[in-house]
Amino acid sequence: MTNRTSTSWIDVPPGHDFPLANLPFGIFSTADRTARPGMRLGDQVIDLSALQAAGLFEGLGLSAEVLSASALNPLMKLGKPTTVALRVRVQALFDSDSAELRDRPDLQASCLVSASSVTMHMPVEVGDYTDFYSSEDHARNVGKMFRDPENALLPNWKHMPVGYHGRASSIVVSGTPIRRPMGQTRPSVDQPPVFGPSRLLDFELEMAFVTFDGKTLGERITTAEAEEHIFGLVLFNDWSARDIQKWEYVPLGPFLGKNFGSSISPWIVTLEALDDLRVAGPKQEPEVLDYLKYEGDSHYDVPLEVEIIPEGDSSGQVVCRSNFRHMYWNMRQQLAHHTANGCNLRAGDMMASGTISGPEKGSFGSMLEISWRGTQPVAMPDGTERKFIQDGDTVVMRAPYFGEVSGVILPAQD
Ligand code: MN
């Protein structure tokens, strides 16, 4: 297996998000290539169908159909042993020590495309989407603001990773504009509700994992088995309309305040690529039930940041620096809990972490927390301030190895 210090005959500057040790999967197109699976290496995109056509994937059990599909689902249907073997093979082909492709300029012309010339698409057709609520600092902040500061966590929170089923088909790839939602809100408790553009539009800094097929409906997946069913991760912006959410969520939970759009980064970073970043999770107290127990390092040290860029500006204000390790519940526990009742899982399902807030100010993952419900506005470089997101603002989330997810807010259509 290629390690972090292995180099490629493709030049990749130090500190680049996409070294040979990463090799994430995505779906790209160009003027003369239809949307198809690719991998990212430095500033190049590798056309997997071209390598297949050249006979370089023999013995991997891959068909031309799978590697020319407009989503990664058919590849993921083949399961983790196949995607791992494919990534190992591509790493070997691009390693400095391998001449197989390095000395074949004719093949390089067919299999390499400049990243600046591609259009990125949704990497998977998301079948089902679940959003968890697994950062303790986020749950505490929200509990303090809206309920009782002395009892910020609800009684179930430390016993299971709570979540809800969201809308899969409104998840869009980075760069897709998001329209400010219209909706019903009740701005004042003494007044009747009104209908209009959301006034409290927010982001939520999250990560999401993409699954392989699970087991048959009725069978559960243990924490020890969970990683065999996880393909990889993306950055995830769970756009949220706080005023719509606040009025509608009782008693059935998030609905129109959430389902107007979520944005993801285009490259799926495999779980294997993140192996060196594993760290121990927090001590869980009270002790969890047996089906949620796990062994070993469950968390990942992935620094995360969020920048708000006002309309017309090339840079803005970084409003959050957090880290994926600030999670209470880990992905194994989330997957074991999700399937504990026999709920099934399909290749291409997406499960988001919930807002990832750290313990201190500056590491909060939503404007709701950063501006503390609008009471502490953030100063922008252009002299304006933000409590929530304005029309024309672009929100960019970044992480090493992941690149970025960005989205601009368009005015509401009333
Ligand atoms: Mn969320």
Boltz pocket constraint, residues with backbone or C-beta under 6 A from the ligand:
constraints:
  - pocket:
      binder: B
      contacts: [[A, 131], [A, 132], [A, 204], [A, 206], [A, 238], [A, 354], [A, 355]]
      max_distance: 6.0
